[in-house]
Amino acid sequence: MSNNRTRDGSIAQAGRSGRDARSDCCVKITLAGAGGIELDLESKVESMYGDATRELVRNELDALGVKHAKVEIEDTGALPFVITARVEAAVRRLGIDPGDGYLPDLASGTRHATERDRFRRSRLYLPGNEPKFMLNAGLHEPDAVILDLEDSVAPPEKDAARILVRNALRSVNFHRAERMVRINQGDRGLEDLEFVAPHNPHVILIPKVENPDQVRAVDDRIREILAKRNIHRPIYLMPIVESALGAIRAYEIAVASANNVALAVGLEDYTADIGAARTTEGRESFWARSQVVNAARAAGLQPIDTVFSDVADMTGLREAVLEAKGLGFDGKGCIHPRQIAVIHGAFAPSEAELAKAQRIVDAFEDATARGLGVVSLGSKMIDPPVVKRAQRTVRLAKAMRRSE
């Protein structure tokens, strides 16, 4: 679909149309030598937004340096950030370099920061080239949303997806969800960062990490991008272990950057790498998951478990989350909004767990107030790691009550 020639008659298009397209548009641009902009818009929302869409497209084309062209748009109800992303993608496919592109204004709910140690029980994957999944994702109250540029995006559409994700970061209010982006592997992933890093992603997910140098390369590129734009805020990192070699090097990967906040495991690729079928019981992945948990804990990071792929099996999901919790994981990926509540419920402390944690926290606070160097509960000494775990359990329970 791309075209590197900019002579008259060059054609490029971007976006989606047809029966399955929703909240999207398809933009086709044919360059001309004269005549200004000829704009043909077919829109499902013509009566309400047709004139505004035409004005938006003309303003964008002028800003991007396109003065003479025939522009055909089939609109299935796309919001402005989607329309401008599709227009820009088509312009870039014509071989025109518009620099930083045409940036939407920062909308309400897109400027907030995150916290290093916040809860990351659920992370909802959203395909990076599908705007229909982005618009209401925050209403489902995941702890995080992942705008995915990797596996969910077909290779010919990765250039368009990174523009759409950039615009979504500036335009979509994901409410209390942490804003994550999963970039591509290698050089393509470093190019993704040029589009997304300046626009307040909270966490960058690095896929298929096998070497700590991969983490450092992403960290260095982010630092360069932010410094060039005089942006002073952290972007945290979550490497994903998805191979035998990655599992062997899990601790090296976990400590590769001070900006790492979590270490995740991806089992679809891992099981393929070791030549094993992925099973519900998970015996084939127990070692790798344990490696990730221990590496993360040793490095002071949150260990995050893989996704549960059967979106219809809520009982199986709950059992998988309880197993992950028992192994030491703090969170789990999800691929459908209906999985979020089950994940949160399974990670919640039981009444007995909460009562015990509260007694430990009370004993610690009492010992601190009395200036005692030793914490005890009854006849048992309480070590600092036990206190820390209890404090986290109490914080989690309070956070869940606030969200109810």
C-alpha atoms as one frame of an Amber mdcrd trajectory, in Angstrom:
protein
   0.000   0.000   0.000   2.965   2.325   0.479   4.445   4.373  -2.324   7.765
   6.231  -2.108   7.222   8.333  -5.233   5.726  11.792  -4.862   5.093  12.512
  -8.544   1.612  13.450  -9.799  -0.699  10.457  -9.809   0.961   8.708  -6.884
  -1.621   6.940  -4.761  -1.630   5.729  -1.150  -4.308   4.759   1.314  -4.662
   3.905   4.984  -7.335   2.756   7.385 -10.205   0.333   7.162 -13.573   0.189
   5.422 -16.215  -2.446   4.846 -18.631  -4.428   6.964 -16.252  -5.084   9.868
 -14.939  -1.539  10.141 -16.272   0.457  13.076 -15.142   3.816  14.473 -12.573
   3.892  11.655 -12.174   5.309   8.184 -10.350   4.558   4.944  -8.403   7.405
   3.363  -7.129   7.313  -0.232  -4.952  10.151  -1.530  -4.022  10.692  -5.175
  -1.458  13.453  -5.681  -2.092  16.069  -8.368  -0.024  18.845  -9.913  -2.644
  21.540  -9.566  -6.229  22.183  -8.587  -5.952  22.267  -4.813  -7.662  19.652
  -2.648 -10.581  17.720  -4.109 -12.278  16.027  -1.162 -14.840  13.241  -1.552
 -16.290  12.193   1.815 -18.721   9.333   2.333 -19.690   9.264   5.996 -22.204
   7.478   8.190 -22.336  10.626  10.307 -22.483  13.135   7.449 -25.451  15.062
   8.805 -23.775  15.720  12.158 -20.058  15.879  11.417 -19.547  16.049   7.647
 -18.572  19.718   7.480 -16.315  19.465  10.535 -14.562  16.426   9.048 -13.906
  18.219   5.768 -12.450  21.219   7.586 -10.284  18.947   9.758  -8.881  17.060
   6.770  -8.165  20.222   4.784  -6.364  21.803   7.744  -4.283  18.673   8.264
  -3.303  18.310   4.611  -2.228  21.938   4.543  -0.124  21.451   7.690   1.461
  18.311   6.219   2.389  20.109   2.994  -0.115  18.445   0.649  -1.503  21.221
  -1.553  -2.910  19.424  -4.602  -4.590  16.024  -4.351  -7.792  14.070  -4.699
  -8.780  12.714  -1.299 -11.404   9.988  -0.901 -12.628   9.096   2.586 -15.030
   6.357   3.632 -15.965   7.091   7.254 -17.676   4.572   9.549 -17.915   6.928
  12.508 -14.254   7.652  13.207 -13.372  10.207  15.853 -11.083  13.087  14.853
  -7.929  11.452  16.275  -8.569   8.420  14.074  -9.265  10.468  10.947  -6.104
  12.504  11.336  -4.062   9.349  11.994  -5.337   7.721   8.808  -4.720  10.842
   6.728  -1.171  11.133   8.072  -0.470   7.450   7.417  -1.567   7.838   3.795
   0.586  10.946   3.413   3.632   9.147   4.800   2.991   6.224   2.452   3.279
   8.684  -0.421   6.890   9.219   0.640   6.218  12.631   2.182   7.982  13.261
   5.492   5.766  15.470   7.695   8.203  15.540  10.611   6.397  15.112  13.923
   3.109  14.816  12.059  -0.247  16.358  12.819  -0.752  16.112  16.576  -4.158
  16.305  18.256  -4.392  18.581  21.266  -3.858  16.798  24.576  -7.314  15.883
  25.835  -8.543  15.740  29.411  -7.339  12.636  31.200  -4.172  12.186  29.133
  -1.660  14.206  31.165  -1.538  12.331  34.476   1.519  10.453  35.714   1.744
   6.964  37.143   3.427   5.496  40.211   6.279   3.047  40.160   4.751   0.688
  42.718   1.083   0.865  41.745  -0.986  -2.306  41.407  -0.810  -4.028  38.037
  -3.186  -6.948  38.540  -4.799  -6.682  35.104  -3.451  -5.389  31.800  -5.978
  -5.260  28.944  -4.441  -5.764  25.502  -5.849  -3.493  22.776  -4.841  -4.043
  19.118  -2.962  -0.926  18.067  -4.664  -0.602  14.687  -8.250  -1.055  15.925
  -9.683   2.197  17.311 -13.038   0.587  18.162 -11.431  -1.262  21.071  -9.695
   1.805  22.479 -12.583   4.179  22.970 -14.266   2.659  26.047 -11.447   0.478
  27.359 -10.955   2.538  30.512 -14.596   2.112  31.526 -13.925  -1.566  32.245
 -11.485  -0.470  34.990  -8.390  -2.518  34.207  -5.302  -1.570  36.146  -3.636
  -0.920  32.778  -4.374  -0.840  29.074  -1.790  -2.035  26.560  -1.853  -0.354
  23.160  -0.233  -3.140  21.196   2.018  -2.501  18.196   3.443  -6.015  18.038
   1.620  -9.322  17.553  -1.886  -7.905  17.090  -0.868  -5.725  14.134  -0.226
  -7.177  10.669   3.231  -6.246   9.295   1.879  -4.055   6.438  -0.094  -1.975
   8.959   2.543  -1.345  11.616   3.409   2.089  10.205  -0.247   3.158  10.435
  -0.743   1.621  13.885   2.049   3.619  15.526   0.417   6.862  14.321  -2.977
   5.757  15.615  -1.494   4.775  18.995   0.301   8.121  19.233  -2.976   9.943
  18.603  -4.828   7.720  21.080  -2.300   8.591  23.792  -3.094  12.260  23.196
  -6.862  11.874  22.794  -8.365   8.950  24.715  -9.165   9.120  28.407  -8.384
   5.674  29.799  -9.489   6.911  33.231  -7.519   5.327  36.081  -5.822   2.726
  33.880  -2.070   2.927  33.459  -1.172   3.688  29.829   1.139   1.029  28.385
   2.449   0.475  24.857   3.939  -2.782  23.620   6.459  -1.919  20.932   7.869
  -4.181  18.238  11.133  -6.073  18.406  14.516  -4.642  17.464  14.952  -1.588
  15.265  11.261  -1.372  14.452  10.544  -1.070  18.164  13.071   1.737  18.519
  11.301   3.509  15.644   7.976   3.020  17.441   9.402   4.961  20.370   9.890
   8.059  18.203   6.128   8.145  17.723   4.889   7.217  21.209   7.494   8.189
  23.831   6.833  11.971  23.768   3.101  11.498  24.380   2.912  10.279  27.970
   2.938   6.505  27.854   3.488   5.323  31.407   5.098   1.959  30.651   6.758
   0.504  27.545   6.502  -3.267  27.145   9.523  -4.806  25.430   8.670  -8.120
  23.736  10.737 -11.281  23.416  13.677 -10.090  25.498  16.615 -12.488  25.582
  19.464 -10.109  26.339  19.741  -7.198  28.795  21.158  -5.101  25.961  17.678
  -5.062  24.417  16.346  -3.354  27.523  19.208  -0.888  27.643  18.727   0.012
  23.971  15.078   0.903  24.603  15.933   2.816  27.772  18.666   4.794  25.991
  16.419   5.666  23.055  13.654   6.867  25.357  16.141   9.018  27.237  17.364
  10.577  23.969  13.835  11.281  22.747  12.694  12.903  25.982  15.867  14.971
  26.332  15.503  16.289  22.786  12.009  17.516  23.623  12.893  18.745  27.119
  10.459  16.314  28.728  11.217  15.521  32.369   9.213  12.499  33.463  10.012
   8.818  33.721   8.811   6.166  31.320   8.918   2.785  33.005   9.750  -0.506
  31.325   8.306  -4.022  31.443  10.465  -6.599  29.621   8.643  -9.764  28.535
  10.403 -13.131  28.742   9.151 -15.373  25.915  11.918 -17.894  25.186  14.194
 -20.422  26.824  17.155 -18.068  26.593  15.129 -15.224  28.043  14.116 -17.385
  30.987  17.728 -18.380  31.630  18.747 -14.707  31.613  15.699 -13.455  33.524
  17.621 -11.832  36.389  20.088 -10.090  34.047  17.104  -8.718  32.147  15.332
  -7.656  35.346  18.272  -5.542  36.544  19.182  -4.114  33.122  17.549  -0.730
  33.794  16.573   1.306  36.829  13.342   2.091  34.966  12.198  -1.530  34.988
   9.089  -1.855  37.171   7.912  -5.345  36.249   9.003  -8.516  34.493   6.401
 -10.446  32.500   6.298 -13.907  30.992   4.682 -14.802  27.657   3.960 -18.501
  27.336   2.680 -18.868  23.781   6.102 -18.092  22.338   7.936 -19.767  25.211
   6.246 -23.131  24.752   6.787 -22.946  20.997  10.463 -22.200  21.616  10.955
 -25.269  23.813   8.888 -27.470  21.499   6.106 -28.202  23.968   2.363 -27.862
  23.703   0.853 -25.349  26.089  -1.474 -27.124  28.499  -3.990 -26.039  31.114
  -1.957 -27.751  33.830   1.142 -25.779  32.819   3.791 -28.308  33.821   5.766
 -27.389  30.700   6.082 -23.748  31.822   6.463 -24.100  35.597  10.227 -23.621
  35.513  10.087 -20.510  33.304   7.351 -18.921  35.381   9.307 -19.617  38.556
  12.405 -18.114  36.969  10.498 -14.916  36.169   8.992 -14.685  39.660  12.342
 -15.182  41.393  14.218 -12.842  39.042  11.594 -10.133  39.490  11.509 -10.442
  43.275  15.306 -10.460  43.513  15.411  -7.270  41.443  12.584  -5.577  43.340
  10.136  -5.757  40.420   6.581  -6.991  40.039   6.272 -10.418  38.379   3.434
 -10.489  35.830   1.915 -13.690  34.464   0.891 -14.503  30.892  -2.595 -14.130
  29.395  -5.375 -16.723  29.696  -6.522 -17.245  26.133  -9.986 -18.822  26.564
 -12.224 -15.779  27.026 -15.307 -17.965  27.620 -13.862 -20.010  30.499 -14.235
 -17.862  33.607 -13.801 -20.814  35.956 -10.552 -21.784  34.277  -9.391 -18.172
  34.389 -10.033 -17.906  38.122  -8.124 -21.131  38.757  -5.232 -19.856  36.601
  -5.094 -16.577  38.519  -5.148 -18.345  41.877  -2.308 -20.564  40.665  -0.360
 -17.506  39.494  -0.948 -15.811  42.850   0.283 -18.942  44.601   3.469 -18.908
  42.520   4.146 -15.296  43.515   2.817 -13.314  40.537   1.253  -9.893  41.122
  -0.748  -9.622  37.903  -1.983 -11.286  34.742  -2.560 -10.164  31.173  -6.070
 -10.204  29.728  -7.430 -10.121  26.203 -11.097  -9.369  26.884 -12.795  -6.921
  29.277 -14.877  -9.695  30.841 -11.668 -11.164  32.295 -10.830  -8.087  34.366
 -13.259  -8.561  37.261 -12.333 -12.240  37.604  -8.623 -11.391  37.717  -9.154
  -8.685  40.319 -11.341 -10.928  42.432  -8.867 -13.806  42.376  -5.937 -11.570
  43.299  -7.901 -10.033  46.182  -6.854 -11.173  49.653  -9.223 -13.508  51.461
 -10.767 -12.407  54.746  -8.291 -14.601  56.635  -5.327 -13.233  54.643  -6.450
  -9.659  55.268  -7.049 -10.204  58.980  -3.601 -11.726  59.435  -1.968  -8.954
  57.399  -3.726  -6.279  59.440  -2.501  -7.840  62.710   1.067  -7.824  61.381
   0.796  -4.194  60.253  -0.686  -3.167  63.614   2.142  -4.948  65.447   4.739
  -3.243  63.246   3.225   0.208  63.795   3.030  -0.396  67.546   6.676  -1.525
  67.685   7.740   1.501  65.634   5.832   3.912  67.867   7.490   2.378  70.940
  10.937   2.532  69.382  11.388  -1.217  69.356  13.753  -2.725  66.834  11.981
  -6.088  66.856   8.421  -6.756  65.707   6.572  -9.652  67.285   3.067 -11.031
  67.026   2.271 -13.194  70.008   5.288 -15.424  70.492   6.511 -15.116  66.894
   9.117 -12.727  65.537   8.048 -10.919  62.364  10.768 -10.385  59.765  10.813
  -7.226  57.573   9.824  -9.065  54.336   6.742 -10.421  56.109   5.818  -6.897
  57.227   6.289  -5.586  53.697   4.038  -8.297  52.262   1.390  -7.609  54.887
   1.461  -3.874  54.149   0.942  -4.618  50.477  -2.009  -6.887  51.248  -3.667
  -4.162  53.338  -3.045  -1.538  50.630  -4.549  -3.846  48.008  -7.676  -4.405
  50.105  -8.112  -0.659  50.637  -7.595   0.044  46.930 -10.229  -2.517  45.990
 -12.722  -1.007  48.433 -12.170   2.450  46.899 -12.856   1.105  43.410 -16.131
  -0.611  44.368
